[in-house]
Amino acid sequence: MTAVLSLYPATFAHFSVLAQQKTEVTTASSCHVEQTNYMGWQAQQVSNPWVKLIFVPQNGGRLMQVIFDGHPFLFVNPRYAGKHFPPSNSEWFNYGGDKLWVLPEGSEDEQHWAGNSDLLDDGPFEFQVLSQGQRCEISLTGPADPQTGLQFTRTVSLDADSPRINFHAVIKNASGHRIEWSVQSVSQYNTADAKDPSRHNQNFWAFSKTNSSSSYLNRYHVKFGPAENTAAQVRENGLFAVHYVPLAAELWLDSKDGWLATVDGDSHYAMVERFRYDDTKQYPGKASVIFWTNGAQLRQHPDGTTSFGSPDKEPPVLYMEAELNSPMVRLEPGESYNFDTEWFPTRADKDFQGVTDAGVILKPLRAVQDAGSGKIRLVGAFGVFFSGKLVVHFYEARGMSMGTQPLMEVDPRNPVLLQATVTDPGRAGRISLHVVDSTGLDRGALGEVAVETSTGNQ
């Protein structure tokens, strides 16, 4: 369906709405924390009018599901639904969801973590409600792990007026000696076909920005899986894109831009995960972002033979992991390190081209001046992180501000296809397009471009 919104006598905006408009959020909105049963687990739900976060504290403090606008993002393993197993150093119980993990992995010495569902991964976490109402904040505190010396506390917060999710992970040295680790935020996204869960979603993507001075050949590193993998590519604009196929592959990026994104091209829902890159510290294997595509594995054995097949004991387990790494941090006894990340659910498709402070870019902004008309045509396609309105900022050729003009209402639950005409305030040379939220706070630009002159063929 297409809606046409008349804003000013000379301003018209057209935007495509792929889901029913949902603008019932009001200033009286609040967020709540409550107990719930989720797929058989005793769970805790944190919710506002935008999102629901479902935690299963006894299963390693996992965030088991994120639901935005009715759309569930995360993979939940049906094999383990509603179950909990005691921590094990020899088995891995992949419940799904989102959790913290540790790098470097391995079994060669005490400076590598052997993994599996040990106390760190699968121990019971204490759940505590810190606040609710205009802002919900909860904490999950895990047991001290004697093997790594680590203890995790994760504080998750959600405001009443936004779908933005804040994560504050505290990594503490609970031992009596110096330790050095990197911590990961590991999120398993569901890549099953919504109509037939036994098949994979053929339109699921993940993205991040490559490092133009990357230490990796081809600007990314294949840690596991075939080196020739047509599902992964670096586009001309420096964007790394991986198209999900059920083939096991682990892909490392030394990205410095501080974000990754997953996009379901069928449902047009997307999640952006943001972090702050630290130029002063080393990252594990130099990787700040890792993607894992789960599926059949190609392996070479010590005798030189190879095998190809699924390691799973059940029908195909279809998910993609999106992982954000902290730098390697050395901690003295009792010291802590904070790892902060943010998630922004929004709308997007496979034409995804990048992330800004205010949203995602599907079609970059263009501003074209119609010669002699005193009008400027604006086009572009975006997903936004905050509810509010688009505001155009005008600048003259020398950079002086020429004022602003409000354009249209926007909402993270609705994709924005912008086709608008605005009045030129007087030979504008450049414009930017900002999102101003419902409180009047400027959340940043979706794009900034020079004003083009129409040739009559555009």
N, C-alpha and C positions, 0 to 999 in steps of 0.2 A: 504494500500500500504506500502511496506517496502523499505527503502532507505539504501544503503550501501555506506559509505563514507570512502575512503582511505586517511589517514592523513600522515602517515609516513611509511617507508618500513615495520616496525614491528607493526604498529598500525592500527586497523580496528575498526570502530564503526558501529553498526547496531541500528537503532531506528525506532519505529513505528510512523507513522504520521496519525492521525485519521481525520485531516482536511487538506485541501489543504495548502501547504506551502505558507506563506505570509511573505516575508522578504524584502518588499519594503521600510521599514523605513530607512531614510538616515540621515546624520548629518545635513541636511538642514531642517529637520522637525521642525514644530512649533505648538503651540496650539492657539486656537481661542475662542472668546466669541461672540455669536451672538443671536439675538432674533429668536424665532421659534414658530410655533404652534404645540403643542403636544396633540393629542387626544382632541382638542378643547380648551385647555388652552393656554393663552399667557405665554410662557415659555422662559427661557434662557438656551442656550446650550453651554457647555464648552467642547471642544474636542481637541484631538491630533490624530495622526495616529493609536493609539491603542484603545482609549475609547471615548465614548460620555456620558457626564453627563447632565441630563435634570432637571432643577430646575423650580418649580412653586412657586415664592415668595409669592403670595397673599394667598396661602393655607398653612399658618404656616411655610413658608420657606422650604418646603419639597424638598428633592432630590427625584424626582418622578421616575426616571429610570437611570440605569447604563447599557450601552451597550458596550460589549467587544468582538471584533472579530465578530461582527454581532449578538452576543447572548445577549438578554435582561435578566437581573437577577431578577429585582424586580417585585412584585405584584402591579398592578394598578387596582383598583376596577372599573369594567365597569359600575356599577350603578351610580358612581359619576364622570365619565369621563367628563372633560371639565367644571365641575360645581364648584361653590364656594358658601358656605352658611355663613351667618354672625356667629360669635362666639356664642356658646350656652353653658350654664352651665347645661343643662338638656338632651342634645343629643350628640351623638358621630358620626361624619361623617368620616368614615374610607376610606380616599382617596387612601391609599396604600403608597408605596415608603418608604423613610427613613426620620427620624425626630429625634428631641430631646423630651424626656419625663421626668417625675419627680417621684422620690420615696422619702418617702414611700407613697403609695396610701391608700386611705380610707376616711371616712367621720366622724370619731369619734371626731376629734378636728382640730385646725388650723395647727397642725404639720403634718397633712396628707393631701395629694392632692386628691380632689374628682374626678379629671380627666374630661372626656368628652371633647367636642370641644370648650373649653373656649378660652379666649384671648391668653393664653400661647400656646395652641395647634393649634389654627386656626386663629389667628390674622394675618394681613398682615405684611410681612417682607420687609424691604428696601434692594434692591439688588444693589450692587456696584461692578464695575470692578476695581480691584487694579492693575493688570498687565496682559499682554498677549504677546505672542511671544515665547521666549525660556521657559518661565514659565507663566502659567495662575494662577491667584489668584483672587478669588471673595469673597465678604463678604455678609452675610445675617444678618440683625439686626432686631429683633422683638420688639414689644412694651413692656413697663414696665407693669407687671401684678400686680395689687393691692392685689389680693388674696394671692399669694405666696411671693410677694416681689421680684420676679425674673425678670431679663431681659436677653435674650439670644442674643449673637452674634456668628455666626459661619463662620469661614474663611475656604474655601476649595481651595486647590491648586493642580495643575497638571503640571508636567514637560513635555517638548516636546518629551523626549527620553525614556519614560517609562510609563507603565499603572498604576503605583502606584498612589493612591489618598490619600492626606493628609487632615485631618480634625482637626481644632483648634477651640474648642468651649470655649467661655468665658461666665461664669455664674456670673452675677453681682447682688449684693444686691441693688435694686433700691428703697428700702423702708427706713424709718427712724428708724428702729429697727433691732435687731439681728435676723437672720434666719439660719436655718440648713436644708439642703436638699442633696439628691444625684440626679445627672442627668444621664439619660440613652441615649445612641445611640440605636435607635430602627429601625431595618431594616426588612421589610416584603419581603420575598423571594417567588417567584411564584412556587407553587408546583402542578400546573395543568399539565395534560398530554398534550404534544405539539400537538399530533394528535387528541385528543378529550378533549377540555378544560373542559367539564362537568365531567370528571373523574380525579382522582388524579394520579400524577406521582408516580409509585410504586417503583421507584429507586432513591428517593431523600433522602439525608442524611445530618446530621449536627454533628459536632465533637468539642470536646474541651478536654483538659488534666485535669484529676481529681487531687485533692489535696491528696497526700498520708497520710497527717495528717488531713483529712477533719473533720469538725465539724458535718457533716451530716451522718446519717446512710446510708450505702451503697455508700458513697461518693457523693451522690446527694440527693436533697430534692424535693419531690413532693408537690408543693404549691397548685396545682389544678389538678383535674382529678383522675383517679383510681390509687391506689398505685401499683397494679399489672398491669404493662403496658409493654407488650413484645416488644414494639417498642424502649424502652430505655434499655441500658445495659452498663456496665463497662467491657471493655475487659481486657485480662490478662496483657497487657502492660500499663494499667492505663488510656487508652483512653476511654472517654465517647462518646457513639454513640447513636443518636436517628434517627430512620428510620421513615420518615413521613408517618402517616396514618391520615385520617380525623377524629380524635378524639381529643377533646379539652383537652390539658394538659399543665401545666406550670411547668418547671423543672429548679431547681436552682442548681448552682455549685459554690463552693468557690475556684475556680481555681486560681492559682498564676502564671501560665505559660504565661499569657498575650496574648492569642489568642483564636479565634473560627474559624471554617470553615464550609461552606455549600458546598455540592457537588451534582450536578445533574449527576447521574450515567448513564442516557440515552444519554445526549449530551456530557458528559465528560468535562463540565465546572465547575469551582470551584471559590469561593471567600473566601479569608482569611482576617479576621478583627483582627487587633492587637491593644493592649493597654499596658500601663505600670501599673503593680500592685503595690500598695503602702502599704508596710508592716506596716507603722506607723499609719495608719488610719483604722477606722471601716467601713465596707461595709453594706449596708442596708440588714438586715437579714443574714449578712455574705456572701451574694452572689455577685460575680463579673461578672458572666455570667448567662444569663437566656435564655431558649428556650421556645417558645410557639407554639404548633401545633394547628392550627385552625380546627374546625370541630364540630361534634355533641357533646353536653355537657351532662354529667351525674350529676344531682343535687339532693341533699336531701333538702326538704323543712322543715320549722319550725314544721309542724304537723307530721313529720316523714316519709311522703310519698316521693317517688323519681320519677324523670322524666328523660327521655332521648330523646334528639332531637336537632335539629339545631335552634339556636336563630336568624339566618339570615332570612331576609324577601324575599330573592331571592334564586335561585339555589345555591348549595354549593359554599362557598367562600374559595378557596383553597390556603393557604399560611402558611408559617412558619416564626415566628418572631425570629430573632437572636438579643440579647440585650447585650450590654456592659454597665456595671454600673461604675460610678465614686464612690469613697468613700463618706461617709457622710462628708460634709464640713460646718463649721460654719462661717458665714460671718457677719461682722459688716457693718453698713450702708456705702455704697460706695465701699466696698471691692469686689474683684473678685476672681474667681478660674478658672484655665485653665484645660480643659479635652481634651487630644490629642489622636487621633486614626489614624490608617492607614489601607487602604484596598489594597489588592493585588489580582486582577483577574488572574487566571492561568488555567491549565488543570489538571484534576484528575478524579478518578472514585471511586467506593465503596470500593476499596482496600486501600483507604487512611489510612496512619499509623502515620502521624505527620507532624509538621511544623519545619523548620529551618529558619535561617536568609535569606537564598537564595531561598527557595522554599518549596515544599511539598514532602513528601516521600510516594511513593506507594509500592515500594519494596526496603527494605534497601540495602545499598551498601555492596557488598562482594568483597574481593580481594583474589584470589587463585593463588598461585605460582605453575607453572608447573615444577615439579622436573626435573632438568638437562637441561631445555630449556632456562633459563634466561629470561623467560617471566612471566608476571602477568596478569591474566584474571580478568576483572572488570565487574560486573553485578549489575544492579539496575534499578529502574523505578522512575521517578520524574516528577514534574511540576516545572517550574522555575518562578521567579518573575521579572527577568531582561533579556534583550537580550544581548548576548555576547558569551562567550565560556567557556567550562568546562576546568579546569586546575587541574592536579593531583599533589599533594604535597607528596614527599617521605620522610620518616624518618627512621633512623636506630633504632635498638632495644633500645638504650639508649636515644632516643629522639632527636638526632641531625639531622638537616635538611640535606637531600641529593639532594635537588634541586626540580624543577618542570618540568612538561611537558604539553603543551596544548593538548587538546584532540579533541573537536568538537564544532561546533557552536550550540547555543541553542536560543530558542525564547519562550516567555511566551505563545504564541498562539499554540505551538506544544508540545504535551507530549513527554517525552524522555524515551525510553526503551534502556538502555545502555547495550551493549555487546561489550567490547573492550579488546584488548590485548596491553599491554605496555611493554617496555623493563625494566627489573629490573636494577636500577643503581648500584646495589651491595649489595645484602642481605638486602633489605628493610624489616623492621619489622612492619611498619605501614604506611598507606596512608590516605590522606583525599582528598575529591573532592570538589573544590571550583567553584563558578561562578564569572567570571570577566566580568564586563559589557563593553559596546562598547567604553567607555571612558578610560578603563584600570583600573577602580576601583574595588577592590576585594569586592564582596558583601557577602562573607561568605561561609560556607561549607554546602553541602548537606548531608555529612556523613563523618565519620572518623572511620576506622576499622583496626584491626590487620591483617596482611597478613597471610592467612591460607596456609598450605602445602597440595598439592593435593595428594589424596590417589589412584588416578587412576580411581575412581568410580564417580567423580563429573562432 
